[in-house]
Amino acid sequence: MPGYIILWGLSFLSPEIRWWLTGTEQVQPSIAAFLHITVASVAAGMTASGFRWAVLDSIHHRTGIHKPNWSDSSLHERIKGYDWLVENHYRYYQFYANSLISLTVAYGCWRLSPSASAIGVGVLDIAVLVCFVVFYAGSRNTLDRYYRRAESLLTEQGE
């Protein structure tokens, strides 16, 4: 989903990407366009994940969320519990954080587009700001929960 959000934003600046997403009055999107969207969404999502790691993870670590120092020695015995933590906390963190990065890109592309240049600050801008706040808060909460619970599971005290 975060990759698709980036493509949607880029569609305001690229007629080709816009065609992939919507087609034209004369020609509807094709299987080839669907495949382009799928591959491009995955690539854009992975790129967002890289920026998340480089930017947002660093911000979280510098603002009070401490990366735990756990031991992998007991991981094989506790893999089911660890998998549960990943699926129920870290995957949500990835979604919130990658969506925050993607929304930033999409909003910036929309604001740079000719269609938005004539529009002042309005309801859409406020809605995007609310989404920024929710995605940021959600990413902090889920990363912190993942770290705390994984540390409890995988440290010597958890044994």
GROMACS elastic network, one bead per residue, 0.5 to 0.9 nm:
[ bonds ]
;  ai    aj funct       b0    kb
    1     4     6  0.51065   500
    1     5     6  0.63239   500
    1     6     6  0.88574   500
    1    41     6  0.75885   500
    1    42     6  0.86498   500
    1    45     6  0.74307   500
    1    95     6  0.81871   500
    1    99     6  0.77161   500
    2     5     6  0.50413   500
    2     6     6  0.64954   500
    2     7     6  0.88648   500
    2    41     6  0.77420   500
    2    42     6  0.87303   500
    2    44     6  0.76948   500
    2    45     6  0.53907   500
    2    46     6  0.88987   500
    2    48     6  0.74083   500
    2    49     6  0.89706   500
    2    95     6  0.73250   500
    2    96     6  0.89666   500
    2    98     6  0.59461   500
    2   100     6  0.83257   500
    2   101     6  0.80737   500
    2   102     6  0.55081   500
    2   103     6  0.78166   500
    3     6     6  0.51795   500
    3     7     6  0.64352   500
    3     8     6  0.87192   500
    3    40     6  0.74679   500
    3    42     6  0.58535   500
    3    43     6  0.70020   500
    3    46     6  0.73961   500
    3    47     6  0.81520   500
    3    48     6  0.72069   500
    3    98     6  0.85237   500
    3    99     6  0.83637   500
    3   102     6  0.69020   500
    4     8     6  0.60829   500
    4     9     6  0.85914   500
    4    37     6  0.77674   500
    4    38     6  0.83232   500
    4    40     6  0.80400   500
    4    42     6  0.79742   500
    4    44     6  0.74725   500
    4    45     6  0.74149   500
    4   102     6  0.84808   500
    5     8     6  0.50607   500
    5     9     6  0.63072   500
    5    10     6  0.86801   500
    5    41     6  0.81967   500
    5    44     6  0.88645   500
    5    45     6  0.86799   500
    5    99     6  0.76857   500
    5   102     6  0.59007   500
    5   103     6  0.65675   500
    5   105     6  0.84626   500
    5   106     6  0.64154   500
    6     9     6  0.51099   500
    6    10     6  0.61748   500
    6    11     6  0.86125   500
    6    41     6  0.76886   500
    6    44     6  0.65735   500
    6    45     6  0.77743   500
    6    48     6  0.84842   500
    6   101     6  0.88066   500
    6   102     6  0.52174   500
    6   103     6  0.70275   500
    6   104     6  0.86665   500
    6   105     6  0.61781   500
    6   106     6  0.52322   500
    6   107     6  0.89796   500
    6   109     6  0.88477   500
    7    11     6  0.60668   500
    7    17     6  0.70847   500
    7    18     6  0.85757   500
    7    21     6  0.85766   500
    7    37     6  0.79674   500
    7    40     6  0.76037   500
    7    41     6  0.66888   500
    7    44     6  0.74160   500
    7   102     6  0.89873   500
    7   106     6  0.75749   500
    8    11     6  0.51154   500
    8    12     6  0.72964   500
    8    17     6  0.79995   500
    8    18     6  0.76768   500
    8    21     6  0.77094   500
    8   106     6  0.66914   500
    9    12     6  0.58001   500
    9    13     6  0.77071   500
    9   102     6  0.85616   500
    9   103     6  0.81076   500
    9   105     6  0.67832   500
    9   107     6  0.64915   500
    9   108     6  0.77191   500
    9   109     6  0.53667   500
    9   110     6  0.58875   500
   10    13     6  0.53600   500
   10    14     6  0.60335   500
   10    17     6  0.69932   500
   10    18     6  0.79671   500
   10   105     6  0.81733   500
   10   106     6  0.65190   500
   10   109     6  0.59020   500
   10   110     6  0.77019   500
   11    15     6  0.64266   500
   11    16     6  0.75512   500
   11    19     6  0.81361   500
   11    20     6  0.87139   500
   11    21     6  0.78523   500
   11   106     6  0.89318   500
   11   109     6  0.82766   500
   11   110     6  0.85204   500
   12    15     6  0.74958   500
   12    17     6  0.84388   500
   12    18     6  0.70122   500
   12   106     6  0.87200   500
   12   109     6  0.64776   500
   12   110     6  0.57435   500
   12   111     6  0.89509   500
   12   112     6  0.83494   500
   12   113     6  0.57604   500
   12   114     6  0.82267   500
   12   115     6  0.79583   500
   13    17     6  0.84119   500
   13    18     6  0.83169   500
   13   109     6  0.66361   500
   13   110     6  0.76351   500
   13   112     6  0.78134   500
   13   113     6  0.58429   500
   13   114     6  0.83577   500
   14    17     6  0.54286   500
   14    18     6  0.62378   500
   14    19     6  0.87073   500
   15    19     6  0.61104   500
   15    20     6  0.86721   500
   16    19     6  0.50694   500
   16    20     6  0.63439   500
   16    21     6  0.88192   500
   17    21     6  0.63802   500
   17    22     6  0.86792   500
   17    33     6  0.89690   500
   17    37     6  0.82141   500
   18    21     6  0.51886   500
   18    22     6  0.60177   500
   18    23     6  0.72517   500
   19    22     6  0.51729   500
   19    24     6  0.64209   500
   19    28     6  0.84874   500
   19    29     6  0.70681   500
   19    33     6  0.80504   500
   20    23     6  0.60104   500
   20    29     6  0.61203   500
   20    30     6  0.80591   500
   20    32     6  0.86239   500
   20    34     6  0.70139   500
   20    36     6  0.73265   500
   20    37     6  0.65842   500
   21    29     6  0.70982   500
   21    33     6  0.76273   500
   21    34     6  0.80687   500
   21    37     6  0.73572   500
   22    28     6  0.72755   500
   22    29     6  0.63855   500
   23    26     6  0.80633   500
   23    27     6  0.58889   500
   23    30     6  0.81520   500
   23    33     6  0.87058   500
   24    27     6  0.50877   500
   24    28     6  0.58755   500
   24    29     6  0.77732   500
   25    28     6  0.70422   500
   27    30     6  0.84031   500
   29    32     6  0.80054   500
   29    33     6  0.58375   500
   29    34     6  0.72094   500
   30    33     6  0.50463   500
   30    34     6  0.62976   500
   30    35     6  0.86853   500
   31    35     6  0.62255   500
   31    36     6  0.85840   500
   32    35     6  0.50928   500
   32    36     6  0.61476   500
   32    37     6  0.86051   500
   33    37     6  0.61099   500
   33    38     6  0.85442   500
   34    37     6  0.50998   500
   34    38     6  0.61448   500
   34    39     6  0.86970   500
   35    38     6  0.50145   500
   35    39     6  0.61308   500
   35    40     6  0.82898   500
   36    39     6  0.53494   500
   36    40     6  0.58097   500
   36    41     6  0.82466   500
   37    40     6  0.50899   500
   37    41     6  0.57334   500
   37    42     6  0.84743   500
   38    41     6  0.51720   500
   38    42     6  0.63313   500
   38    43     6  0.87040   500
   39    42     6  0.52591   500
   39    43     6  0.62299   500
   39    44     6  0.85808   500
   40    43     6  0.50284   500
   40    44     6  0.59230   500
   40    45     6  0.83414   500
   41    44     6  0.50801   500
   41    45     6  0.58934   500
   41    46     6  0.84777   500
   42    45     6  0.50385   500
   42    46     6  0.61236   500
   42    47     6  0.85338   500
   43    46     6  0.51692   500
   43    47     6  0.61612   500
   43    48     6  0.86235   500
   44    48     6  0.61326   500
   44    49     6  0.85799   500
   44   102     6  0.85837   500
   45    49     6  0.62015   500
   45    50     6  0.87298   500
   45    98     6  0.74043   500
   45    99     6  0.88978   500
   45   102     6  0.78880   500
   46    50     6  0.63655   500
   46    51     6  0.88067   500
   46    98     6  0.88951   500
   47    50     6  0.50612   500
   47    51     6  0.64261   500
   47    52     6  0.85556   500
   48    51     6  0.50914   500
   48    52     6  0.60068   500
   48    53     6  0.85966   500
   48    97     6  0.89132   500
   48    98     6  0.57092   500
   48    99     6  0.81406   500
   48   101     6  0.60649   500
   48   102     6  0.62904   500
   49    53     6  0.61780   500
   49    54     6  0.86150   500
   49    94     6  0.76532   500
   49    97     6  0.81665   500
   49    98     6  0.57083   500
   49   101     6  0.81944   500
   50    53     6  0.51312   500
   50    54     6  0.62163   500
   50    55     6  0.85369   500
   50    98     6  0.89544   500
   51    55     6  0.57423   500
   51    56     6  0.74677   500
   51    57     6  0.89962   500
   51    98     6  0.82750   500
   51   101     6  0.72888   500
   52    55     6  0.53456   500
   52    57     6  0.61891   500
   52    58     6  0.86176   500
   52    94     6  0.84273   500
   52    97     6  0.64185   500
   52    98     6  0.60479   500
   52   100     6  0.85701   500
   52   101     6  0.65649   500
   53    56     6  0.61246   500
   53    57     6  0.50956   500
   53    58     6  0.71724   500
   54    57     6  0.64439   500
   54    58     6  0.64025   500
   54    59     6  0.89828   500
   55    58     6  0.53734   500
   55    59     6  0.62984   500
   55    60     6  0.88348   500
   56    60     6  0.61513   500
   56    61     6  0.85218   500
   56    97     6  0.72128   500
   56   101     6  0.83386   500
   56   136     6  0.89712   500
   57    60     6  0.51520   500
   57    61     6  0.61221   500
   57    62     6  0.85955   500
   57    97     6  0.86517   500
   58    61     6  0.50750   500
   58    62     6  0.60863   500
   58    63     6  0.85246   500
   59    62     6  0.51781   500
   59    63     6  0.60801   500
   59    64     6  0.89146   500
   59    65     6  0.89435   500
   60    63     6  0.51667   500
   60    64     6  0.65359   500
   60    65     6  0.55489   500
   60    66     6  0.80487   500
   60   139     6  0.88846   500
   60   140     6  0.67985   500
   60   143     6  0.86402   500
   61    64     6  0.59053   500
   61    66     6  0.55171   500
   61    67     6  0.68855   500
   62    65     6  0.71529   500
   62    66     6  0.80111   500
   63    66     6  0.85391   500
   65   140     6  0.76924   500
   65   143     6  0.78662   500
   65   144     6  0.60457   500
   65   147     6  0.83686   500
   66   144     6  0.79242   500
   66   147     6  0.77767   500
   66   148     6  0.89530   500
   67   144     6  0.86606   500
   67   147     6  0.64591   500
   67   148     6  0.87785   500
   67   151     6  0.89759   500
   68   147     6  0.61015   500
   68   148     6  0.73892   500
   68   150     6  0.80820   500
   68   151     6  0.58282   500
   69   151     6  0.70730   500
   69   154     6  0.88934   500
   69   155     6  0.76474   500
   70    73     6  0.89813   500
   70   150     6  0.78184   500
   70   151     6  0.56020   500
   70   152     6  0.84374   500
   70   153     6  0.85288   500
   70   154     6  0.54052   500
   70   156     6  0.80805   500
   71    74     6  0.67907   500
   71    75     6  0.76626   500
   71   151     6  0.85461   500
   71   154     6  0.57013   500
   71   155     6  0.56509   500
   71   156     6  0.75037   500
   72    75     6  0.50281   500
   72    76     6  0.79980   500
   72   154     6  0.68704   500
   72   155     6  0.85266   500
   73    76     6  0.73888   500
   73    77     6  0.86870   500
   73   154     6  0.81857   500
   74    77     6  0.54804   500
   74    78     6  0.64414   500
   74    79     6  0.85069   500
   74   153     6  0.88803   500
   74   154     6  0.64417   500
   74   155     6  0.83104   500
   74   156     6  0.88085   500
   74   159     6  0.82288   500
   75    78     6  0.50513   500
   75    79     6  0.54656   500
   75    82     6  0.75685   500
   75   153     6  0.87427   500
   75   154     6  0.67185   500
   76    79     6  0.53114   500
   76    80     6  0.87239   500
   77    80     6  0.81832   500
   78    81     6  0.54385   500
   78    82     6  0.62126   500
   78    83     6  0.86490   500
   78   153     6  0.75688   500
   78   154     6  0.78786   500
   79    83     6  0.59173   500
   79    84     6  0.84331   500
   80    83     6  0.50914   500
   80    84     6  0.61748   500
   80    85     6  0.87207   500
   81    84     6  0.50452   500
   81    85     6  0.63559   500
   81    86     6  0.87754   500
   81   150     6  0.86819   500
   81   153     6  0.76780   500
   82    85     6  0.50556   500
   82    86     6  0.62727   500
   82    87     6  0.86697   500
   82   149     6  0.89461   500
   82   150     6  0.66972   500
   82   153     6  0.74753   500
   82   154     6  0.84121   500
   83    86     6  0.50645   500
   83    87     6  0.61448   500
   83    88     6  0.84843   500
   84    87     6  0.51975   500
   84    88     6  0.59376   500
   84    89     6  0.82090   500
   85    88     6  0.52026   500
   85    89     6  0.55562   500
   85    90     6  0.68346   500
   85    91     6  0.88672   500
   85   145     6  0.88433   500
   85   146     6  0.62846   500
   85   149     6  0.73243   500
   85   150     6  0.68683   500
   86    89     6  0.55033   500
   86    91     6  0.60630   500
   86    92     6  0.86668   500
   86   146     6  0.71782   500
   86   150     6  0.86965   500
   87    90     6  0.61903   500
   87    91     6  0.53967   500
   87    92     6  0.76610   500
   88    91     6  0.65299   500
   88    92     6  0.67976   500
   88   142     6  0.87380   500
   88   146     6  0.83349   500
   89    92     6  0.53480   500
   89    93     6  0.62657   500
   89    94     6  0.88310   500
   89   141     6  0.89752   500
   89   142     6  0.53137   500
   89   143     6  0.69032   500
   89   144     6  0.88799   500
   89   145     6  0.67186   500
   89   146     6  0.52701   500
   90    94     6  0.61825   500
   90    95     6  0.86382   500
   90   142     6  0.65810   500
   90   143     6  0.63112   500
   90   145     6  0.85591   500
   90   146     6  0.58866   500
   90   147     6  0.87164   500
   91    94     6  0.50406   500
   91    95     6  0.62905   500
   91    96     6  0.87443   500
   91   142     6  0.87088   500
   92    95     6  0.50335   500
   92    96     6  0.61401   500
   92    97     6  0.83962   500
   92   138     6  0.81662   500
   92   139     6  0.75308   500
   92   142     6  0.65141   500
   92   143     6  0.84250   500
   93    96     6  0.52571   500
   93    97     6  0.58678   500
   93    98     6  0.81589   500
   93   138     6  0.71017   500
   93   140     6  0.76174   500
   93   141     6  0.80021   500
   93   142     6  0.51679   500
   93   143     6  0.56053   500
   93   146     6  0.84909   500
   94    97     6  0.52734   500
   94    98     6  0.56704   500
   94    99     6  0.80635   500
   94   139     6  0.74712   500
   94   142     6  0.89324   500
   94   143     6  0.86324   500
   95    98     6  0.53205   500
   95    99     6  0.57847   500
   95   100     6  0.84180   500
   95   135     6  0.85883   500
   95   139     6  0.80177   500
   96    99     6  0.51555   500
   96   100     6  0.61597   500
   96   101     6  0.88378   500
   96   134     6  0.83324   500
   96   136     6  0.70186   500
   96   137     6  0.85945   500
   96   138     6  0.60740   500
   96   139     6  0.51526   500
   96   140     6  0.89614   500
   96   142     6  0.86851   500
   97   100     6  0.50627   500
   97   101     6  0.64739   500
   97   102     6  0.86612   500
   97   135     6  0.64189   500
   97   136     6  0.67043   500
   97   138     6  0.79529   500
   97   139     6  0.52755   500
   97   140     6  0.85081   500
   98   101     6  0.51136   500
   98   102     6  0.60572   500
   98   103     6  0.84579   500
   98   135     6  0.88411   500
   98   139     6  0.89617   500
   99   103     6  0.57847   500
   99   104     6  0.83338   500
   99   132     6  0.88328   500
   99   135     6  0.70070   500
  100   103     6  0.51758   500
  100   104     6  0.61922   500
  100   105     6  0.87774   500
  100   131     6  0.79454   500
  100   132     6  0.60453   500
  100   133     6  0.88388   500
  100   134     6  0.89253   500
  100   135     6  0.56482   500
  100   136     6  0.67055   500
  100   139     6  0.86949   500
  101   104     6  0.51907   500
  101   105     6  0.64839   500
  101   106     6  0.87901   500
  102   105     6  0.51416   500
  102   106     6  0.60894   500
  102   107     6  0.84446   500
  103   107     6  0.58064   500
  103   108     6  0.82653   500
  103   128     6  0.78526   500
  103   131     6  0.83415   500
  103   132     6  0.76222   500
  104   107     6  0.52765   500
  104   108     6  0.60649   500
  104   109     6  0.86114   500
  104   128     6  0.88632   500
  104   132     6  0.80433   500
  105   108     6  0.51420   500
  105   109     6  0.61636   500
  105   110     6  0.86132   500
  106   109     6  0.51214   500
  106   110     6  0.61348   500
  106   111     6  0.85596   500
  107   110     6  0.50584   500
  107   111     6  0.60521   500
  107   112     6  0.85557   500
  107   125     6  0.86412   500
  107   128     6  0.76721   500
  108   111     6  0.50821   500
  108   112     6  0.61711   500
  108   113     6  0.86683   500
  109   112     6  0.51055   500
  109   113     6  0.62122   500
  110   113     6  0.51305   500
  110   114     6  0.83484   500
  110   115     6  0.77916   500
  110   116     6  0.62723   500
  110   117     6  0.87176   500
  111   114     6  0.80908   500
  111   115     6  0.82218   500
  111   116     6  0.53632   500
  111   117     6  0.64346   500
  111   119     6  0.89132   500
  112   115     6  0.84749   500
  112   116     6  0.69445   500
  112   117     6  0.67146   500
  113   116     6  0.55813   500
  113   117     6  0.63640   500
  114   117     6  0.52007   500
  114   118     6  0.73985   500
  115   118     6  0.66893   500
  115   119     6  0.77168   500
  116   119     6  0.51789   500
  116   120     6  0.79854   500
  117   120     6  0.76263   500
  119   122     6  0.77830   500
  121   124     6  0.77881   500
  121   125     6  0.59698   500
  121   126     6  0.79848   500
  122   125     6  0.54201   500
  122   126     6  0.65405   500
  122   127     6  0.88209   500
  123   126     6  0.50873   500
  123   127     6  0.61187   500
  123   128     6  0.86165   500
  124   128     6  0.61368   500
  124   129     6  0.85509   500
  125   128     6  0.51194   500
  125   129     6  0.61865   500
  125   130     6  0.86640   500
  126   130     6  0.61979   500
  126   131     6  0.86411   500
  127   130     6  0.50799   500
  127   131     6  0.62552   500
  127   132     6  0.86583   500
  128   132     6  0.61404   500
  128   133     6  0.86897   500
  129   133     6  0.63049   500
  129   134     6  0.86551   500
  130   133     6  0.51670   500
  130   134     6  0.61834   500
  130   135     6  0.85737   500
  131   134     6  0.50510   500
  131   135     6  0.59181   500
  131   136     6  0.83280   500
  132   135     6  0.52651   500
  132   136     6  0.59748   500
  132   137     6  0.84788   500
  133   136     6  0.51662   500
  133   137     6  0.60165   500
  133   138     6  0.83559   500
  134   137     6  0.51930   500
  134   138     6  0.58644   500
  134   139     6  0.83939   500
  135   138     6  0.50250   500
  135   139     6  0.59500   500
  135   140     6  0.85958   500
  136   139     6  0.51516   500
  136   140     6  0.62967   500
  136   141     6  0.86722   500
  137   140     6  0.51933   500
  137   141     6  0.61447   500
  137   142     6  0.86351   500
  138   141     6  0.51458   500
  138   142     6  0.60688   500
  138   143     6  0.84003   500
  139   142     6  0.53977   500
  139   143     6  0.59747   500
  139   144     6  0.83864   500
  140   143     6  0.53554   500
  140   144     6  0.60117   500
  140   145     6  0.85575   500
  141   144     6  0.52724   500
  141   145     6  0.61864   500
  141   146     6  0.86051   500
  142   145     6  0.50878   500
  142   146     6  0.60220   500
  142   147     6  0.85442   500
  143   146     6  0.50622   500
  143   147     6  0.60990   500
  143   148     6  0.85582   500
  144   147     6  0.51882   500
  144   148     6  0.60730   500
  144   149     6  0.84872   500
  145   148     6  0.52217   500
  145   149     6  0.59652   500
  145   150     6  0.82455   500
  146   149     6  0.54091   500
  146   150     6  0.58399   500
  146   151     6  0.82905   500
  147   150     6  0.52373   500
  147   151     6  0.59029   500
  147   152     6  0.85081   500
  148   151     6  0.51992   500
  148   152     6  0.62380   500
  148   153     6  0.87015   500
  149   152     6  0.50348   500
  149   153     6  0.61763   500
  149   154     6  0.86145   500
  150   154     6  0.59478   500
  150   155     6  0.82545   500
  151   154     6  0.51977   500
  151   155     6  0.55944   500
  151   158     6  0.79631   500
  152   155     6  0.58654   500
  152   156     6  0.84597   500
  152   157     6  0.70666   500
  152   158     6  0.52455   500
  152   159     6  0.88672   500
  153   156     6  0.86114   500
  153   157     6  0.83531   500
  153   158     6  0.51935   500
  153   159     6  0.76567   500
  154   157     6  0.81527   500
  154   158     6  0.61307   500
  154   159     6  0.76155   500
  155   158     6  0.53083   500
  155   159     6  0.69996   500
  156   159     6  0.53398   500
